[in-house]
Amino acid sequence: HPDERWIAMVAPTIRWPAQARDLLDPRRSPLNPLWVPDRGEIRNFAYGHLPLYLHSLGGHAVAAVGRWLVQAAEETGSLAELGRELQSYGHYARINVVGRVLSVIFDLGTLYLVYRLGKAIYGEAVGLLAAALLAVAVSHIQLAHFSTFDVITTFFITLSLYGSLRVIQAAEEGRRTLWPTVWAGAAAGWAVASKFSALPLVAVLVLAQVATALRRERSRTRARGLYALGDRMWQLLPRIGLCLGVALLAFFLTSPFAILDAPGYVKQILEQSRMVRGLADWPFTRQYLYTSPFVYSIEQQVRWGLGWPLGIVAFAGFGWTVLRQFHRPRVEELALLGWALPYFYLTGTFMVKFMRYMLPLLPIFILMGAALIWAIRDWGIRDR
C-alpha cells in the first residue's frame, strides 16, 4: 500500500526532542510531521497526525522492550535474539506491522460501537446483526490489514456519533448530558486529527444539542413551545461552546503542529483538495477521469467493497432511512444522517474516488441496512 509505505518512512523519525525548548518549535521539534529538522526542509505529509503519533509511539515502545531484553539477556540466548528482532519494529522495515495491529484493534472497536449504536436506536437484535454484517464487509477486512489511517478515523467518527446519540437519549430520559457532550466533542476532535475530511462531524455535535432542546419542549403547547424553544436554544449556547471547545482542544493536543505550523498544514489540505477535485493532474488519479459522480462510488462498493448482497442491503437501508424521515422522523436517525448525508455528498462529487474514502460511511450504512432487514422481518410476522 503506497500510503502505508510513506507512513512507515515517516513514523520512525517522529521522536521526543532532546531538549524541552524544542518541543513545540515547528522548525526544531522532531514531533512535527510537516518539517524535517535534520535537513531543514518541508516534508509532505498529507495524513492525520494523531494516527501517526500512535504508530510511532507503538513502534518505539516495542523497540524499547527489545533493547531491554537484549540488555537483560547480556547479548546471548533466545531472549537476546527476540530482543534484537523487536528492535527492528521501531524502524522502516517493521514499523508497519505495529500499525497493522493498531488497525485491527481500532476496527474491532468500530464493530463494538456499531453494536452499541444499533442497540441504542433499534434494539439489541439489530445491533448484533449490524456488527455481524460489518465483520464480513470486505472493505473493513482489507483496510484492517494495512497500516493506514482510514480505520482509525472511522473508529473515532463512530465513537463521536455514539456520544452524540447518548446526548440525545440522556436528554430524553431526563439525565445529565455533560459527560456524553464532552465525549462526543473529544472524539470528533480526534477524528479530524486523524483525517481532515471528518470535519462535517462538527455539525452533528451541534445537531445533538439542538435535539435536546426540541425533545424537552415538545410536550408544551405550540405557542408556549416556540417561546420556550427559543429560550432553550439561547441556554444551549454554552453547552454547544463546550462541545466545540472540547473538540478543538482534543484536536490541538493530538495534532499540535496543525496549528503551530498552520501554513504547512493548510498547504497539505489545499493540495489534497485540489487532488480529489481533479484540479491537480497526478498520474495515479487519472483512472477516475470521466467516472460518474455517486454512481461510480456506489457501484464499486456494491461490487467489490461489500459484495452484492451486503452492498444492496447497505445502500437500500440508507435510502430507506432517508425517505422515512419525511413520514416518521426519528431524531436518532437524523443525527446519523447529519454525518452521512454531507459526507456522502462530498465524497460522491469528488473526481477522485478511492474506495477507502467511503469507509467512514459503511458502518452507518450497514447499521441502516440491518434495521431495514429487521423491519422487513417484522412486516412479515405482522402479515401472517
N, C-alpha and C positions, 0 to 999 in steps of 0.2 A: 504494500500500500504506500503510495508516494507521500501521503501526509504522515504516515507512521514513520517513514524514513527520516523526514525532516525533523519531526518531533524528537526522534531518537538522537539526532545530531545536536539539537539544542539543549535537551534536558540535562545531559551530564555537565554542561557548562554553567548551569544555574547553581550557585552555591552561596553560602553565607559569607559576607565580606570579612576580610581580616581585621579591618578597623571599623569601629562603630560609626564614625563620622561619615563613612561611605554608604551606610545602609540605605538611605533614601535619596542619595545623589544619583540622578538618572544617567550621569556620564562617568560615574566611578563604581556604581554598585553592580556586582555580578548577578544580582537578582533581577535586573532589567532585561526582559526578553527582546527588547527593541533596540538594544545597543550592545556592542562588543567592546568592553573597556580595554581589553588587552591590545586591540588593534585600533581603537578609537574610530569606529565606523558604525554606520547604521546596519541593523540586522532586520531583514524582512521576516516578520513572524505574524502571520495573519490569523492565528488561532487564539483561543481564550487563554488567559494567564493562569486561572485557578487550576485547571486540569494539568497544566504544565508543571506547576509547583507540586502538585500531588505526585506526578510521575517522577519528578526529580527527587523529592523527599523519599519516596519509596525506594528508588534505585540507590541513593546514598545510604539509606538505612540498612538495606541488605548488604551493601559493600562494607559498611561498618561492622556488621555482625561477622562477615568474612574475615576482616582484619583481626577482630578479637579472637576468633577461632584459631587463626594462624599463630598468634602470639601465645595463646593458651596451650597449644599443642607443641610449642617450641620447634616449629618448622618441620616436624616429622609426623608420620602417622596419618590415618584416614581423616581425622578432623582437620588437619592442616590442608590436606588435599581438597576437602569440602570448602574450607575457608577461602582458598585461592580461587575456587570456582565461583563462590558467592561474590567475591570482589569484582568479578567481571560484570556483575549486574549493575554496577554504577557507571558503566561505560557504554559507548555506542553499540557494541556488538550484542549486548544482552539487555539493556535497559528497556527495550520494547517489550520484553517478556513481563517485566513488572507492570508496565502499562496495560498489557492484555489481561493480567489478573485483576487490575483495577476495573477494567471494562466489564469483566464478568460480575464482579461484586456489585457494581452500580446497576447493571442490567437486572440482576436478581432483586435489587432494591426496587426497581421500577415495577417488576412483576408484583411484588408485595403491595406497592402503592395502588396499582390498578385494582387489586383485590379489595383494598380498603375503600377506594373510591366507589367501586361497584356496590359494595355492601352498604355504604352510607347513602347512596342515591336510590338503588334499585332493590337491595336485599342481598343476603349472603349468597344465594344461588347464582345470581348474575355476576357477583364479584368473583366467585370461584370459576365460573365459565369464562369470563373475560381473561383472567390470569392464565387459565389453561390454553386459551387460543393465542394469547400473546407469547406463551412459552414455545409455540411451534411456528411463530412468524419468522420467515426466512431472513428478512432484513435484520431483525434483532439478533438472531443467531449469528449471522455473518459479522455484523459490526461488533458484537461482543467478543469476537476473536481477534480484534485489531486494537492496537494501542493508539486510538484516535479519540477525539473528544465528543463525538456525537452522542454516544451512550450516556456519558456523564451529564451533558447538557439536558438530555431527555429526562434523566432522573430528577434533576433539580426543578425542571419545569413541572413535572408531575407532582413533586413534593409541594411546590407553591400552589398549584391548583387544589391539592387536597387541603392545604392550610386555608385557602380562601373558602372552600366548601365548609370547613369547620367553623369559620367565622359566621357564615350564613346560618348554619344549623344551631350554633350556640345562641345566636340572637333569637331564633325561633323558639328555643327551649327556655329562654329567659336566663341563660348562663352568661358569665363574663366572656368577652371576646378579645381580651387583651393578649393572652398567650397565642391563640391562633393568628391574630393580626401580626404579631412580631414574627412568628414562624413563617407565615406566608411571605412577608416582606423580605426576610433574610434569604429564603430560598429563591425568590425572584432575583435578588442581587447576585446570588451565586450562579444562577442560570445565565444572566447577562455576562458575568465574569467568565463563564465557560464558552459562551458564543454570543456575539453581539446581536445576532438575529433573534434572540429571545426577548428583545426589548418590548414587543407588543404585550408581553405578560403583565406589564405595569398596569394596563387598562383593567385587567381582571382584579387587581388589588383594589382599585377604586370602585369597580362594579360591586364587589363583595360588600364594601362598606355602605354603598348606596342601598343595596338589597336589604341590609339590616334595618334601615330607616323605613323602607317600604313594608317590610313584614311587621314591624312594631306598630305601624299606624293603620294597617289595613282594616282593622275591625271598627274604626271610627266612622262617623257619618261623612258623606262626601265633602261638605263644606268644611267641617272641622278637620277632616283628614288632610285636605290640601293645605290648610293653615299650619297644622301640626307637622306635616311633612316638610314644609319649608323651614320651620323652626328646627326640626330634627336634622335636616341637611346642614344647616349652619352649625349645629352642635357637632356634626361629624367631621368638620374640617380638621380639628386637632388629631382625630384618630387617623384620618387619611394622611395628614402630615407625618404622623408617627410611622405609619406603614411605609410610606415612600422614603422617609428618613432612614429607617432600618435597612431598606433595600440599598440605598446609596452607601450607607456605612459598610454593609456586607460586601458590596462591590469594591469599595476602596480598600478594605482590609485584605481582600484576596486578589486584587488587581491594582496595587497602588501606582504602578507606573503607567497605567492607562490615564491617570490624572497628572502625575508628576512629570511624565513625558508625553503630555497630551498631543503635541504636534505629530510625534511619531505614531501614536495610536490612531489619531484621526486619519493620518495618511494611509495606514493599513486598511482602515474601514472603507475609505473612499475608493481605494484601489479594488477592494473586493466588490464594492457596489458597482463599479464600472464593469468588472468582470462578469458578474451574474446578469447584468442588464444587457450584455453584449456590446458595450461601448469600448471595451478593450479587446483587441484581436489576439487571443492567445491560442496556440495550436491545439491544446487539449480541450478547448471549448467549442471548436468548430463543428464537432459532431452534432451539436444542438441547433445549428442554423436551420431555419425553416420548420422546426418542430412546432406543433400546435400548443398554445397555452392550455393548461389544465388537462386537456385530453391526453397528451403525451405522458405527463406525470402519473395520471390515473392508470393508463394502460400499462406502464412499466411496473407500477406497484402491484396491480392485479395479476399481471403475467409472471413477474419474477420476484417481486419483493414479498408478496404474501401467498401467491398461488391463487388460482381461480376461485376455489370455494371460499376461502377466508377473505380474499380480496373483495369479492362481490358482497359478502356479508358486511365487511367493514364499511365500505362506501355506501351501501344501502342503509346501514344503520345511521351513518352521518346524515344522509339526505332525509331519512325518516325523522330524525331528531330535529332537524331544521324546520321541516314542514309542520310538525305538530306543535311548534311554538306559536303558530298562527291560530291554532284551535284551542290548545290547552297548555299555555306556557308554564314551565317549571323553572324557578329561579336557579336551582342547582344546575340544570342543563344549560341555562343561559350563561352561567359562569364558565362552563366548559366551552361553550360556543364563543364566548368572549375572547378566548385564546385561539380556538381552532379556525374560526372564520377569517380573521385578519391574517393569520399566519398562512393559511391555505391560499388566500388571495395573493399574498406577496410571493410565495414560492411558486405558485401556479403561473404567475405572469413573468417570472424570470426567463430570460433567454436560455441561461444555463440551468439544466435540470438534473443535476446529480441525484440519484435516488436517495442518498443519505440525507438530503435536505428535508425529506418528508418524515424522517424518523420521529421527530418530536410530536407528530400528529398521530402516529399509528396507535399508541396506547389508548388515546381518546376515541379514535375511530373504532377500534376493536371493542372497546367497552360499549359503545353505542350499538355496535353490531350484536354483541351478546345480549343487550337489552331488547333489541328487536327480535332475536331468536326466542327469548323468554316470553315476549308479548305474543308472538305467533302461537307459542305453546299454550298460553292462557286462552287465547281466542279459540283454539281447537278444543280445549277442555270445556269451555262455555257452550260451544255449539253442539256438543254431544247430546 
